[in-house]
Amino acid sequence: MNTIIRPVKSNGWHKIALLLLIFAWSCSTPRKPTTTEFIILQLNDVYEIAPIQGGKYGGMARVANLRQQLLKENPHVTTILSGDFLNPSVLGTIKYNGQRIKGAQMVAAMNAAGVDYVCFGNHEFDLSEEDLLKRINESKFQWISTNLDYKKDGKTQPFFKKVNDKAEEFPRSVVLKIPNKNDEDTVKVGLLGLALFIDNDIVSFRKVKEAAQVELAALKSKIDFAIPMTHLLVKDDKQLAKDVPQFPLIMGGHDHTNMKHVVGNTVITKADANAKTVYIHRISFDHVTKKVTVKSELKEINESIGEEPKTAEVVKTWLDHANQGFNTLGFNVKEQLMDLKGASLDARESKIREEPTNLGKDICEAMLATIPEAKAAILNSGSVRLDDQLHGQVTVYDVLRTLPYGGDIFEVKLKGKLLKKILTTGAGNKGSGGYLQTTGVSYDEANKTWKIGEDTIADEQDYIVAMANYLLSGKETNFDYLTPKNPDIVYAKEDNDNPVREDIRKALIAYWKKKYGEKE
């Protein structure tokens, strides 16, 4: 007997029931996340461990607190600093246990704050080789150096850190492995560290484009995408974005002012120096489409952010050491000299080593005020180490930050022909510490002559000028001829009985008290 099975006639209710069944099944089955999200906290060019501008902005303890807040938002937070942190800092000039601090305070604060990765900046190499290697060995964070190597005894090798008496070479890159919420997928991110050309005997430099491309090729099978920390001029960051368009983000430094640029599909960010601001990058990676999404937030570090206690204690310890040293030298670091309100005084190296600035003018006027007979004042811009702008409330500590090495002010009587040579040399020293800041002298472009006041400088006439002592040492760029032994110097006198003359910082403090104190 054959059994015939007849199809049941379908109707709308059956279709609806089937759809409901599928929907219920899909809801009961957890869906695998297709994206991984993580955060990078970016700092750059940080020379001060404590808040600046009267405590309003910055401070590594505040940064540490922000980092802890971000960890509550997402457990995958990486904190980086894109170069320049060991120097310049007036704290680095103070002696502790018989030795100058030389960036030890910064390394200690960064260790406490939880910095994970750094790259070199140019100012790391202001330190001697010995001091730089000491600071590296004290650091708990990882250094990444993609294009700078260490030259020693005619050999080139990666820089290294001594850990338990073993040399650990700096990697050219690091691969961050970040899981998604279900720990089922992991995004692999290459982190590079690229720096500008460093003119230093212990540094071997590779061109940024070449180094980046070579490292990306080496990482190709190991990563999903790569992000570099850079310490470059912004024009060079933009060029890097064109040369290596695979980077979704370039985390830069060196320019000291916050900025954000987009070149093609690459975002370029730089925060303000001294942690006045930081960048928070919230990054997501889609494992299906391979798309990288970067959301960058510029965050001001101000009084609304509390201090993380452990980092704050480290900062306080170093400040106590420094304040003892400053007090011994006769400086009350907390004394307020003026309030610039909306104005600023410019000591950025990119400005003060290229052109006259208002801060350079003030220092020269302060020098001139100490020598009534002088008609002009001359300062080598390399004496100014702040590499930043002064805003708001300016204190004695800001003067020390600006001129950390102090030095005498000399009364110099010299022939006009030598004065002209000095001024011409300084004008040709753009970009170096030998570029001169001046007052009382000017260049007459129409007649191609130098003037002092309203008068053209005469070759055989004697002139009295105020001059910074280092400029008279013959050690400044292209000024090897400028020493007291030069036959065209009639005399070069210091005045050790005048405390304002024997320390240029005290001269500037006195000048600002008079100039701004009378207005307030």
Secondary structure as GFF3:
##gff-version 3
##sequence-region A 1 520
A	DSSP	alpha_helix	12	28	.	.	.	ID=ss1
A	DSSP	beta_strand	35	43	.	.	.	ID=ss2
A	DSSP	alpha_helix	60	73	.	.	.	ID=ss3
A	DSSP	beta_strand	77	81	.	.	.	ID=ss4
A	DSSP	three_ten_helix	90	93	.	.	.	ID=ss5
A	DSSP	beta_strand	95	96	.	.	.	ID=ss6
A	DSSP	beta_strand	99	100	.	.	.	ID=ss7
A	DSSP	alpha_helix	104	113	.	.	.	ID=ss8
A	DSSP	beta_strand	117	118	.	.	.	ID=ss9
A	DSSP	three_ten_helix	122	126	.	.	.	ID=ss10
A	DSSP	alpha_helix	129	138	.	.	.	ID=ss11
A	DSSP	beta_strand	142	143	.	.	.	ID=ss12
A	DSSP	beta_strand	148	152	.	.	.	ID=ss13
A	DSSP	beta_strand	155	157	.	.	.	ID=ss14
A	DSSP	beta_strand	160	163	.	.	.	ID=ss15
A	DSSP	beta_strand	166	169	.	.	.	ID=ss16
A	DSSP	beta_strand	173	179	.	.	.	ID=ss17
A	DSSP	beta_strand	186	195	.	.	.	ID=ss18
A	DSSP	beta_strand	203	205	.	.	.	ID=ss19
A	DSSP	alpha_helix	208	219	.	.	.	ID=ss20
A	DSSP	beta_strand	225	231	.	.	.	ID=ss21
A	DSSP	alpha_helix	234	243	.	.	.	ID=ss22
A	DSSP	beta_strand	249	251	.	.	.	ID=ss23
A	DSSP	beta_strand	259	263	.	.	.	ID=ss24
A	DSSP	beta_strand	266	270	.	.	.	ID=ss25
A	DSSP	three_ten_helix	273	275	.	.	.	ID=ss26
A	DSSP	beta_strand	277	286	.	.	.	ID=ss27
A	DSSP	beta_strand	292	300	.	.	.	ID=ss28
A	DSSP	alpha_helix	309	328	.	.	.	ID=ss29
A	DSSP	beta_strand	336	346	.	.	.	ID=ss30
A	DSSP	alpha_helix	349	352	.	.	.	ID=ss31
A	DSSP	alpha_helix	358	369	.	.	.	ID=ss32
A	DSSP	beta_strand	376	380	.	.	.	ID=ss33
A	DSSP	three_ten_helix	381	383	.	.	.	ID=ss34
A	DSSP	beta_strand	389	395	.	.	.	ID=ss35
A	DSSP	alpha_helix	396	402	.	.	.	ID=ss36
A	DSSP	beta_strand	409	415	.	.	.	ID=ss37
A	DSSP	alpha_helix	416	427	.	.	.	ID=ss38
A	DSSP	beta_strand	436	439	.	.	.	ID=ss39
A	DSSP	beta_strand	441	444	.	.	.	ID=ss40
A	DSSP	beta_strand	449	452	.	.	.	ID=ss41
A	DSSP	beta_strand	455	456	.	.	.	ID=ss42
A	DSSP	beta_strand	462	468	.	.	.	ID=ss43
A	DSSP	three_ten_helix	469	473	.	.	.	ID=ss44
A	DSSP	beta_strand	489	493	.	.	.	ID=ss45
A	DSSP	alpha_helix	504	517	.	.	.	ID=ss46
###
